[in-house]
Amino acid sequence: MKKPNSRYVAAKIIAQWMDDESFPDRLLAPVREDRAFITELVYGIVRRKQTLEYIAQKFVNRRPENFVLATLYVGIYQLCFMDHVEEFAAVHETVEVVKTSRHPDAMRVAGMINAVLRNVQEEREAILKNLTRQPDEIRTSHPEQLIHRWTKQYGESDTRKLCEWNNVPAETILRVETERVTPANFMKELARAGIDAKPHPFRCLETFVTLPRGIAVPKVPGYKEGWFTVQDPATSVSVELLDPQPGESVLDACAAPGGKTAMMAGWMEGEGELVAMDLHDDRLDTLADTIKRTGWDFVEIIKGDASKGFPKAEKQFDAVLVDAPCLNTGVLRRRVDARWRVTRDRIEMLKKTQWQILTAMSKAVKPGGRLVYSTCSLEPEENEELVNRWAREHSEFRFVKAKRLFPPKSGTDGAYAALLRRA
């Protein structure tokens, strides 16, 4: 059986994303052959969409149908942003995408794409130099309104740094399960396996390790034994604020994929009650896999809708973590399509959901108990403004403190977490 053209697979995924705004990570899920290369192409094109539009419009008079445009982007992205791909292969294999696609006008379209890519190949240096003189929304490929709102909040210099940060492909970072292996021994096993991993510098925590690119996580020593979970150091902020203790009753209300749950289980030393809740079956499966692999047998996994409260209305906990759905603007390196989903309507919709979840889950906090609200958003409407307004309207809770991480400064994903205590 002939191996499918990897560029064709990438073009089909990009075209579908253009058609219906499907989530790229879900479209990539079934891909097995050449997965790393196809993922790099798809994420890179989604990330650089606005830049690619700007480049393409110089060579194409009218916007072609989505599949043809996606194929063009596949070729342009390789030529301009993938130095490790040979130019001949980038052009030839991309033209072959159309020839083998059963397009009704395949030969004419293939000729057009070939001509455009040859021009881009010849003018590459001039194109890249010209990009440096363009406005930030084109140069860094971010929506203009998003840059405008960040500039008002963080200033022009930090906004530019943030946009550039978002365009660097995210590293894979592991958190060491110190109940299973010491960070030092884990690093020794990685070195023995030929993996040149580095301790993550965030706040000098030794428990986070950055993998070199191209390493498959299931191949890392200790994967089956539950020595680590895949998570960014930013996830530690909400757990530190919650400070779960051995013997307490603790609820992780929006728990999947389970990294924070496993982290809390370690803080509790496996003693007490730890309940992990999520709504969707596929996320519950991922959560269960994480808990099983890391060996925290005392964790109870349940299905529940956080916006409606804990399923057992009378049940209360010493500590509740609410990791609310949000715009994901702090994790745009990982959620490459999220930058194109930021709209005023979506912000308003999410604010209502966040308020609903916070209110519903607050009822599960014992008198004197702790509630941590967290997001991976950089937007004040979802963070400080929402928490402050909520605390004013719920006098039984007192705002204690909050932490916020700004990616270019923290070297981590963006995050916000606020600690509230019940009277």
WONOR-V640229 format. One line per field, one symbol per residue. psi: psi as a letter, one per 20 degrees, with the letter a starting at -180 (. if undefined). A space follows every 10 residues. Layout:
psi=???
This chain:
psi=pppqohhggg hgggghghgj kqphhhhigi pgpkgggggg gghggggkgh ghggghihip gqorrggggg gghggggghh jnhipphggg gghhhhgghj ikphlggggh gggggghggg ghjgghghgh hiirqhhggi mqphhggghh ghgirgghgg hgghghjppq rppqppniih qqhghghghg hhjjomqppp iokkpiippp qqqjppgiip pjghikirqo qqhhihghgg ghlpqpirpq pohmhqiigh ghghhghikj pbpoppqrgq ghhhggghgg gghikniipp pqpqohijrp hnhipqqhpp ponqqaikii kihhmhihhi jorghhgggh gggggggggg hhijpqpirq pppqrkqjph hidggggggg hhiniiqppg rqqppoghhh jaqqqppppq pq.
